[in-house]
């Protein structure tokens, strides 16, 4: 599930061509009414088109009005095209997600009583409720279901938050299994209990392809601001109409409505939806799916990050970190025995023991082809694995099983063995015993292992002003050890779901924005309460449904990228809003003098651009208005580069780059277009 979607290029033909079609579909007024600025532009375009047709019927010249109408429609189309391109990039990601659906295979049996070997391998997505599958050691359980036969050790760390495997068997209260969890040993028959087409990936594909999201509070506020500016300029244009009539200046309706479009904030209005959708799309390219646009924006202002320990900060599977030999047994002898006893253990713990023996002790797997041996795979019933070779019976497994195998009791075992068991248990680890016949050789220390590089990543979060808090069901001693190793700022030990929820609510009451990373059902309430709830893809269905983001890579420090994208979204929207408002102010002072200079020659002092004529000024402004939207589409989709700077520095940068730029660019652009219009005699 963690294969990273391939990011399409900015203007891939596979995206652009459908986007052109969608841009025309989005001209439907019922759709555009959600964007008041562009809706007004469409109404004006339709009005000018009607006036143009009227002039054509009565035989008046339509060259000027036809050009105005055409460029107004282009303005609307470029705005809808920007949104369609952003949606198209998300739809392209859905194809990558769709491919992941077939990655998980299921071994479907013809009937519940069929032999284990009599199965058909199919895509897990083709399973129906009631189907029976056989799941063997190393297989992922293909869907939520119930064990109807067999017993197996299953890694359910994503559900329980505990790294130790659990036993699942038919009957009783240990028969339920969750899709995506792994069978570590033995086999089980599972009856599927979920409906087809309701999988997590199915819902994610529908979400991405729909590319629909509710507006965030900031975006709603911005929409109100843009609507207010549109109303203000509408009043200003109506006032100019009355002023022109009073002064005797002849100004046509076409000129006035075109002037309205050039003055209202069409630039940011046309790009606002594209900016939001592109923010969600950028998350997808980082293998994070956002189910809420508000969450993307909130990520930019996160203060505190809560992280579940097992499967989030740690790997989830226990790994061997130490061999502890009893007196009289050398470390090499113990390592050699553990290696032999783990050859038939295919669980993650068994493989980690072999890796430790080979890595730290330089041992190699022995050549057993010419020897009479019997291997004993790990079994959930015995909780042992081992080998019988050359008259030796070497075993490794749970402490109580090992002392029983050695023909003794824990109380009668060597004191050093008991002390090692207690020391490992006291630090939150899991002790495994090792025996060669009746001789107890020592202890294997299994522990949750912190994911590599995570401490450095948490340091980056700290530099961004984000406080990290680890939440776990472990005792305070174990929690403190893991927290210190991982480098988090604080930890909450023996945390129940209620305590996690209360902690988040307390922080939110203090005005902080909280992000929560988790993967278990016990994390679901906290994920739902958090402002940004990032569920791990390896987690449970409950966790993924509770969160408003899902990380397909299951990396807890992915929040660094998520925060960066959230801040980038806010910066992009703020930067383009600054540019758009400055743009409109510049156009106002560039065009008005050209319109009324004939009536009021004194305005010539303000006509710094020396535009060719009033008609050329309006046409040039309308053309510029349309072209600037399409010129800014790449920036809206890519986003303004995020730099971790303070708010004051960010404001200065915005005003300098996008405020001053928004004033200068219209003067240069409109003048350049005016020269072309005059040279081609378009008016």
Secondary structure, DSSP 8 states (H G I E B T S, - for coil): ---------TT-HHHHHHHHHHHHHTT-HHHHTTSHHHHHHHHHHHHHHHHHHHHHHHT---HHHHHHHHHHHHHHHHHHHHHHHHHHHHHHHHHHHHHHTTTSEEEEESSTTS-TT-EEEEEGGG--TT-EEEEETT-B--SSEEEEEEEEEEE-HHHHS--S-EEEESSTTS-EE-TT-EEEEEEEEEEE-S-TT-SHHHHHHHHHHH------HHHHHHHHHHHHHHHHHHHHHHHHHHHHHHHT----HHHHHHHHHHHS-HHHHHHHHHHHHHHHHHHHHTTEEES-HHHHHHHTT--EEEEEIIIIIEEEEEEEEEEEE-TTS-HHHHHHHHHHHHTT--SHHHHHHHHHHHHHH-------TTS-EEEE---TTT-EEEEEETTEEEEEEEHHHHHHHTTS-TTTS-HHHHHHHHHHHHTT-EEEEEEETTEEEEEEEEEEEE-TTHHHHHHHHHHTT-EEEEE-SS-HHHHHHHHHHHT-SEEE-S--HHHHHHHHHHHHHTT--EEEEE-SGGGHHHHHHSSEEEEETTS-HHHHHHSSEEETT--GGGHHHHHHHHHHHHHHHHHHHHHHHHHHHHHHHHHHHHHHTTT-GGGGGT-TT--S-HHHHHHHHHHHHHHHHHHHHHHHHH--------HHHHHHHHIIIIIHHHHHHHHHHHHHHHHHHHHTT--
